């Protein structure tokens, strides 16, 4: 279950509970004379409603947890595939085995994404659009580089730059779906100069 679907379900449950409270209040006011049949029936139905809501929330949380687990696994494979593609551009002696291995990793990620996300505007006969197109473009760039060709530094540098550009633009959107927290104790000299690990070849005082 995606983050958007999960939040919509949570909001739906909240509105349902608010509606139930309001309905109970209105019944308590309008059905004030004995034997208060409607209000009594409402009170008897509340535990059943709460049990249904609890079961639905449990189902949503389970689906969301399972989705995040698959997404984290996919993220690890995506990082490995993209970094392998970038590393391939550094190889001077590119043989078929390394070429096939690099394309294989990218192919696995491309197809595993189909198992996590539907295509955009997928409507039956219309298969829609692949949700993370840059993976396919990176695959094409690796095939353009080929193997057993004479190493050309300019071509390799251009393709490597394109790979990282595609990955940087894509991972921002990819990570939006994952639940991440800000670090409580970050270590960055851009935030705190005292975090510098080396200063002029010597550790900071």
Phi, psi and omega in degrees: 000126181290165180299318181296315180296321180296314180295322178296320178294319179296316178297321178299319178294318179298314179296324178296317180293320177297317178298323179295318179296316179297317179297320178296319178296316180295321178293322180296326180281315185282327183255062186268346182269140177301148007269011176052054185299313184293317181293321179296317178296322178297314180299322180291331182276340183301313179302321178296318179298317180296324178294320178295317179298316180298319179294320180293318178297320178298319178297316181295316180296320179296316179294319179295318179296317179295319180297316180295324178297315177296322183293320179294321176297317179296322179299316179299318179292323180294316179299315180298316182294316182291317179294326176295320178295319179293319179295328180299329180290342179275341185290127178278316178260086182270112179259174185293326181297313179293322178298313180294320180297318180295315179293326179298315180298318179294320180296320179299314180296316181302316182281328179290332175298325178296333179278347180255319182241144169281159173293152178290134181059037177282111182229078176065252183293330177274109185288348177077204185240140179298134189287335181229075186299328181304333176299319179293323180292323176296320177302315180297321180296321179294320178294328177294324180289325176067200179212159180058023174264160176296132183292124177243112187298320181295317179296315180298319180294319180296314182293320178298318179296320179293320180299312181292326177296316178295317181294318181296318180290328183278320186293333177299317179285323181298317185285343179299332182283338184273146177274110181235149178248154174287142180293138179287327183229073181290158177235097182212123180288348176288336178265318182225114182298339179290347181279357179302126182275333180222131177230112182055039177081000180237147178294148180294153178281000000 
